[in-house]
Amino acid sequence: MAKERFFLELTPPSELLRDAPHVVIVGGGFAGLKAAHTLAGKTVRVTLIDRRNFNLFQPLLYQVATGLVSAPDVASPLRVMLGNAANIQILMGEVVDIDPAAKAVVFNDRQLRYDHLIVAAGATSSYFGHDDWQAFATPMKSLSDAMAIRQQVLSALEEAEQTPDPARRRLLQSVVVVGGGPTGCELAASLNDLLRHTLERDFKQVDPHLCQVTLVDPGDRVLRAMDPQLSKAAGEHLQRNGVNLLLGGRVKAIAANQVVVNTASGEVTLEAGTICWTAGVAASPLGQLLAERTGCSLDRAGRVVVEPDFSIAGRPEIRVVGDLCSYSHTAEGTPLPGMAGPAVQMGGWVAADILARQQQQAHGPFVFTDFGSMAVVGPLFAVANLRGLKLSGPLGWLLWALAHLAFMPDTENRISLLTKWLWLILTRERSALLIQEHP
């Protein structure tokens, strides 16, 4: 017999909100958090549901993975960030079903009714049909992923310090990163710096010159989404600093400590103590669920195809934003990228549109402002394309740092990050090289 499900009717925080529209936001990432902030203090009831109790600043996950910063530096509790808003309630849970007819979401075996639903569930890692590879190649989408990579690398170095076998030592000092996009380049560059300088300073029995970080990508250059000039500068800097680029290579198989890559010149087998996967992303399973429940369309990546106001066809009360939505209503007709900038703008616009409709006011169409793209490829070296302004080197890094501090939603984290970055510049010492045991 199916478990009984009941409606969770939250008591309005104030009498003023008893008859106010109820907005349910699924996901506390960039888009969901911005929507909640926009609705804070307004005459609407807001319920934010997330399976975690914190907002994660994903662009800096690689710094957690490589010991530059700690987990709390890139994660902020949602209740701390939104708790002061009297009209917002945070609920921890995972939405497993949506009932469009009843206008309700199901989570923790409960149902919660909504007047407006904003789905900002984000994305997960994709292994392109080879999910068995995840057992050997750790992705970089969550805080636990980043901490797992850090634990693998540091544990490998600790073992290498005690291993008499030179071949085993070389294996433990090697890392393979699959995927040459911004995340892959940033992770490879930071791991390379960690291995070489940490070994040189803190370990006695291992040779830092035997460290090898290999970055694998099927394209002819790294950072293919960026300007070719900046892509070239990034690739050359990575190689100068010791990162091995294996371009034009497609992964054929992954096993324990081994990656098999098909290249134009034949099959290459890479052996490494740590393997990281940054090659692909997949839409949240809620996209498929919405398609089943509403008949909405999905693109090839599983993202929900949305209308110009981010609603799905026939369901104006349901909006989909962030990495989960496929928004092609742009001047070029190309979908907006799954990045922090578009997600923030989507979340803010949808929340403002809901308020405008509630007040029966006109609201202008969504217009995305592209501020550019950037990536760090070494200590004090980044490439950036800011609306045509192309920069590389220390100046690019400075703009990268300022942009990321500006996007960071929590002031305390901004101060913490700035302090640790300055300490790293002055001393080259990383502040979070702990091997922590996790259940």
C-alpha positions in Angstrom: 0.0 0.0 0.0 1.4 3.4 -1.0 2.5 5.6 1.8 0.0 8.3 2.6 1.0 11.8 1.5 -0.5 14.9 3.1 -0.4 18.5 2.2 2.0 20.7 4.2 0.2 24.0 4.7 2.7 26.4 6.3 1.3 29.0 8.6 1.9 32.4 7.0 4.6 34.4 8.9 2.2 37.3 9.2 -1.5 38.0 8.8 -0.6 40.2 5.9 0.6 37.2 3.9 -2.4 34.9 4.6 -3.9 35.4 1.2 -0.7 36.4 -0.6 0.4 34.3 -3.6 2.7 31.4 -2.7 5.9 31.1 -4.7 7.8 27.9 -4.3 11.5 27.9 -5.5 13.2 24.6 -6.1 17.0 25.0 -5.7 19.1 27.4 -3.8 21.8 27.9 -6.4 22.6 31.1 -8.2 19.2 31.4 -9.9 17.1 30.3 -7.0 18.9 32.5 -4.5 18.6 35.6 -6.7 14.9 34.9 -7.1 14.5 34.6 -3.4 16.4 37.8 -2.7 14.3 39.7 -5.2 11.1 38.5 -3.6 12.3 39.2 0.0 10.2 41.7 1.8 7.4 41.7 -0.8 3.8 40.7 -0.4 4.3 37.1 -1.4 4.9 33.9 0.5 8.1 32.3 -0.5 9.2 28.7 0.2 12.7 27.8 -0.9 13.4 24.0 -1.1 16.9 22.6 -1.4 18.4 19.2 -0.6 21.3 21.1 1.0 21.1 23.8 3.6 23.6 26.0 1.9 24.3 27.9 -1.3 27.4 26.6 -3.1 29.7 29.0 -5.0 30.6 26.4 -7.7 33.2 28.5 -9.6 35.6 28.1 -6.7 35.1 24.4 -6.1 38.5 23.7 -7.6 40.1 25.8 -4.9 38.5 23.5 -2.3 39.8 20.5 -4.2 43.3 21.8 -4.2 43.5 23.1 -0.6 43.5 26.8 -1.4 40.4 27.4 0.7 38.1 25.5 3.0 34.6 24.3 2.3 32.9 27.0 4.4 34.7 29.7 2.3 32.6 28.7 -0.7 29.4 27.6 1.0 26.9 29.9 2.8 23.9 28.7 4.9 20.7 29.5 3.2 19.0 30.4 6.5 21.7 32.9 7.3 21.4 34.5 3.9 17.6 34.6 3.8 16.5 34.2 7.4 15.9 37.9 8.0 13.2 38.0 5.3 9.9 37.6 7.2 8.1 36.2 4.1 10.7 33.5 3.2 10.9 30.0 4.7 13.6 27.5 3.9 12.8 23.8 3.8 15.5 21.1 3.4 14.4 18.2 1.2 14.6 16.9 -2.4 11.6 17.4 -4.7 10.8 14.0 -6.2 7.5 14.8 -8.0 5.4 17.6 -9.4 1.6 17.6 -9.8 0.8 20.4 -12.2 -3.0 19.8 -11.9 -3.0 20.2 -8.1 -0.2 22.9 -8.3 1.9 21.0 -5.8 5.4 19.6 -5.4 6.2 16.4 -3.5 9.2 16.2 -1.2 10.0 14.3 2.0 6.7 12.4 1.4 4.8 15.7 1.7 3.0 17.9 -0.8 3.3 21.6 -0.9 0.9 23.7 -2.9 2.1 26.7 -5.0 0.7 29.6 -7.0 4.0 30.1 -8.8 6.7 27.5 -9.2 10.3 28.4 -10.0 12.4 25.4 -10.8 16.2 26.1 -10.5 17.5 22.6 -9.9 20.8 23.0 -11.8 22.8 20.3 -13.4 24.8 17.2 -12.6 27.9 15.6 -14.2 27.5 13.5 -17.4 29.7 10.6 -18.3 28.2 10.3 -21.8 26.5 7.0 -21.1 29.5 5.5 -19.2 28.2 6.0 -15.6 30.5 3.2 -14.5 33.5 5.6 -15.0 32.4 7.6 -12.0 33.8 5.0 -9.7 37.3 5.8 -10.9 37.0 9.5 -12.1 35.7 11.9 -9.6 33.4 14.7 -10.9 33.5 18.4 -9.8 29.9 19.4 -9.2 29.5 19.3 -5.5 31.3 20.1 -2.3 31.7 16.4 -1.5 33.3 15.9 -5.0 35.8 18.7 -4.3 36.7 17.3 -0.9 37.0 13.8 -2.3 39.5 15.0 -4.9 41.5 16.8 -2.2 41.5 13.7 -0.1 42.7 11.5 -3.0 45.5 13.8 -4.0 46.8 14.3 -0.4 46.5 10.7 0.5 48.4 9.7 -2.6 51.2 12.1 -1.6 51.3 10.7 1.9 51.6 7.2 0.4 54.3 8.3 -2.0 56.4 9.6 0.9 56.6 6.1 2.3 56.8 4.0 -0.9 60.2 2.5 -1.9 58.9 1.5 -5.4 59.8 4.3 -7.9 57.1 3.2 -10.4 54.4 3.3 -7.6 55.7 6.7 -6.5 55.4 8.1 -10.0 51.9 6.8 -10.3 50.9 8.4 -7.0 52.3 11.7 -8.2 50.3 11.7 -11.4 46.9 13.2 -12.1 44.6 13.1 -15.1 42.0 15.7 -15.6 39.4 15.0 -18.4 37.8 18.1 -19.9 39.6 21.3 -21.1 36.9 23.8 -20.3 37.2 26.5 -17.6 36.7 24.0 -14.7 39.2 21.5 -16.1 41.9 24.1 -16.8 41.5 25.7 -13.4 41.6 22.4 -11.7 44.6 21.1 -13.7 46.6 24.4 -13.1 45.9 24.4 -9.4 46.7 20.7 -8.9 49.9 21.2 -10.9 51.0 24.0 -8.6 49.9 22.0 -5.5 51.9 19.0 -6.5 55.1 20.7 -7.4 55.4 23.3 -4.7 53.9 21.3 -1.9 56.3 18.4 -2.6 59.2 20.7 -2.9 58.6 22.3 0.5 56.8 19.7 2.7 57.9 16.2 1.5 61.3 14.7 1.7 61.3 11.4 -0.2 59.5 12.4 -3.4 60.8 14.3 -6.4 58.6 17.2 -7.5 60.0 17.0 -11.0 58.4 13.6 -11.4 54.9 15.0 -10.9 52.7 14.9 -13.9 49.3 16.5 -14.5 47.7 15.6 -17.8 44.7 17.5 -19.2 42.7 15.5 -21.8 40.3 17.2 -24.3 38.9 16.1 -27.7 39.3 19.6 -29.2 42.3 21.2 -30.8 42.7 23.7 -28.0 41.7 24.2 -24.4 38.9 26.7 -23.5 37.3 26.3 -26.9 34.4 28.6 -26.0 36.8 31.5 -25.6 38.6 33.7 -28.1 41.3 31.6 -29.9 43.9 34.2 -28.9 43.1 33.7 -25.2 42.8 30.0 -25.6 46.3 29.9 -27.0 47.7 32.0 -24.2 46.0 29.7 -21.6 47.4 26.5 -23.3 50.9 27.9 -23.6 50.9 29.0 -20.0 49.7 25.6 -18.8 52.5 23.8 -20.8 55.2 26.2 -19.6 54.3 25.3 -16.0 54.5 21.6 -16.6 50.9 20.6 -17.4 50.8 18.0 -20.2 48.0 18.7 -22.8 46.6 15.7 -24.6 44.4 17.4 -27.2 42.3 15.7 -29.9 41.9 12.7 -27.6 38.6 11.0 -26.8 38.4 8.9 -23.7 37.7 5.2 -24.6 37.8 3.6 -21.2 38.5 4.4 -17.5 39.5 1.9 -14.9 41.3 2.1 -11.6 44.3 4.4 -12.0 44.0 4.2 -15.8 42.6 6.3 -18.6 42.6 5.0 -22.2 42.4 7.7 -24.8 41.9 7.4 -28.6 44.0 9.9 -30.5 44.8 10.5 -34.2 48.1 8.7 -33.8 46.7 5.8 -31.9 45.6 4.6 -28.5 47.3 6.2 -25.4 47.1 4.8 -21.9 47.6 7.2 -19.0 48.2 6.0 -15.5 47.5 8.2 -12.5 46.8 7.9 -8.8 44.0 10.5 -9.2 41.5 10.9 -12.1 39.2 13.9 -12.3 36.2 14.3 -14.6 35.1 17.8 -15.8 34.1 16.9 -19.4 30.3 17.1 -19.4 27.2 18.1 -17.6 23.6 16.7 -17.6 20.4 18.5 -16.7 18.8 17.7 -13.3 16.4 14.8 -13.4 13.6 17.3 -12.6 13.8 18.2 -16.3 12.7 14.8 -17.4 10.1 14.7 -14.6 8.6 18.0 -15.9 8.5 16.6 -19.4 6.5 13.6 -18.2 4.1 15.6 -16.1 3.5 18.5 -18.4 4.5 17.4 -21.9 7.1 20.2 -22.2 10.0 19.8 -24.6 13.6 19.0 -23.7 16.7 19.7 -25.7 19.4 17.1 -26.5 21.1 17.8 -23.1 17.8 17.2 -21.2 17.2 20.9 -20.5 13.7 22.2 -20.5 12.8 24.4 -23.5 11.2 27.5 -22.2 9.1 30.4 -23.5 10.4 34.0 -23.5 9.2 34.5 -19.9 10.9 31.2 -18.8 7.5 29.4 -18.5 6.8 26.1 -20.1 4.2 25.7 -22.8 0.7 25.7 -21.4 1.9 26.2 -17.8 2.5 30.0 -17.2 2.7 29.4 -13.5 5.8 27.1 -13.9 9.1 28.8 -14.7 12.4 27.1 -15.2 15.7 29.0 -14.8 19.4 28.4 -14.5 21.3 25.3 -15.8 18.0 23.4 -16.2 16.5 25.7 -18.8 17.2 25.9 -22.5 16.6 29.6 -23.3 17.1 30.4 -27.0 15.1 33.7 -27.3 18.3 35.6 -27.9 19.4 37.8 -30.8 21.6 35.0 -32.1 19.0 32.3 -31.4 21.6 30.3 -29.4 20.8 28.9 -25.9 22.3 30.8 -23.0 25.3 29.0 -21.4 25.0 27.3 -18.0 27.0 29.8 -16.1 26.6 31.9 -13.0 26.0 35.2 -14.9 23.0 34.0 -16.9 21.5 32.1 -13.9 21.6 35.2 -11.7 19.9 37.4 -14.3 17.3 34.7 -15.0 16.3 34.3 -11.4 16.1 38.0 -10.8 14.0 38.7 -13.9 11.5 35.9 -13.2 11.0 37.0 -9.6 10.5 40.6 -10.8 8.0 39.4 -13.5 5.9 37.5 -10.9 5.7 40.7 -8.8 4.8 42.8 -11.9 2.0 40.4 -12.8 0.7 40.4 -9.2 0.5 44.2 -9.3 -0.8 44.1 -12.9 2.1 46.2 -14.1 4.0 45.9 -17.4 7.4 44.2 -17.3 9.9 44.5 -20.1 11.2 41.4 -21.8 14.3 39.5 -20.6 17.5 40.8 -22.0 20.7 39.0 -21.1 23.8 41.1 -20.5 26.9 39.2 -21.3 29.8 40.4 -19.2 32.3 38.0 -20.7 34.1 34.9 -19.6 37.3 34.1 -17.8 39.5 31.3 -16.4 42.5 31.0 -14.1 45.3 28.9 -15.5 48.0 29.4 -12.9 49.1 31.5 -9.9 48.3 35.1 -10.7 47.6 34.2 -14.3 44.1 34.3 -15.9 42.6 34.9 -19.3 39.5 37.1 -19.6 37.3 38.4 -22.3 35.1 41.2 -21.0 32.8 42.3 -23.8 35.7 42.5 -26.3 38.4 43.5 -23.8 40.9 40.6 -23.9 43.3 40.3 -21.1 45.8 37.6 -19.9 48.3 37.3 -17.2 48.3 39.1 -13.8 45.8 41.8 -14.9 43.4 39.1 -16.1 43.8 37.4 -12.7 43.0 40.7 -10.9 39.8 41.1 -12.9 39.0 37.5 -12.3 39.4 37.9 -8.5 37.3 41.1 -8.4 34.5 39.5 -10.5 34.4 36.4 -8.3 34.4 38.4 -5.1 31.5 40.5 -6.5 29.5 37.4 -7.4 30.1 35.8 -4.0 26.7 36.2 -2.2 28.0 36.3 1.3 30.1 39.2 2.7 31.9 37.0 5.3 33.0 34.7 2.5 34.3 37.6 0.5 36.6 38.7 3.4 37.7 35.1 4.1 38.6 34.5 0.4 40.4 37.8 0.0 42.5 37.1 3.1 43.5 33.6 1.9 44.3 34.7 -1.6 46.6 37.4 -0.3 48.2 35.0 2.1 48.8 32.6 -0.8 50.3 35.3 -2.9 52.7 36.3 -0.2 53.7 32.8 1.0 52.6 30.2 -1.6 51.1 28.3 1.4 47.7 26.7 1.1 45.4 26.9 4.1 43.3 23.8 3.8 45.6 20.8 3.3 43.7 18.5 5.8 42.8 14.9 5.0 39.4 14.6 6.6 37.4 11.5 7.2 33.8 11.6 6.0 31.1 9.0 6.6 
